[in-house]
């Protein structure tokens, strides 16, 4: 005697499976999430990312674990996330460096505009022109004059080739028409250690990494890269006004996910991060490192990334075919 499954039983079983699948999808997140920060601990990207991860954990009711994957100007971390499952469990804190990288690296294993989905800019901040305390200069004009009288003797540090410090330094070198050498590191923290010890003489460092050392007196600040003096850095002149007209540079930090991440996950992340950025606690955290909160829409962030990528391509490869 054969026993089969009735059509009604099949229908009920199919409905049950659909309900289970729908329930599982709606349960995001139901396990820890990883936030990949593509620079070492202690740098400004890390200073922005860690409080964001903590407050996002509280919003999502799941741990958001910071994973520092440093190297190659932030591109190692980006390549890792580009290959990650687009399931909402891997997030990425990108920076301006990732719109610069396509013009400074010949072979990237990912396409920044195609392999990532933008959520929002988290913060933006100027860079600070800082020098070793033993360098006999106290103003931007004095630094430029010293560099011209000592060609090839000044070294400026960065968090790696294609990093914000690298491009800010190259822009300064080019506009000031001085002969200074670039020394890349694996992040802002090791670079700062060598600047303090005198292994290198200057840097155009991101605000979060620089501000504590400026306040402690371990380095000397000559200028800030914003268009006008910043309220975050009273007493420090804008480089543009202090001796190098037209010089401006801003660093931004933005949350992204692998392309293909479910739309509802992206929407939830945007809404939660936007609320976090309006929280007085987060604003205070950003203020302490000289940064301003972001919060633009994913659509606006996508346009911004395209514009930034083109801008740096035009600056770094002016003779290349568009």
Secondary structure, 3 states (H helix, E strand, C coil): CCCCCCHHHHHHHHHHHHHHHHHHHHCCCCCCEEEEECCCCCCHHHHHHHHHHHHHHHHHCCCEEEEECCCHHHHHHHHHHHCCCCCCCEEEEEECHHHHHHHCCCCCCCCCCCCEEEEEEEEEEEEEEEEECCCCCCCHHHHHHHHHHCCCCEEEEECCCCCHHHHHHHHHHHHHCCCEEEEECCCHHHHHHHHHHCCCCEEEEEHHHHHHHHHHCCEEEEEECCCCCCHHHCCCCEHHHHCCCCCCCEEEEEEEEECCCCHHHHHHHHHHHHHHHHCHHHHHHHHHCCEEECCCCHHHHHHHHHHHHHHHHHHHCCCCCC
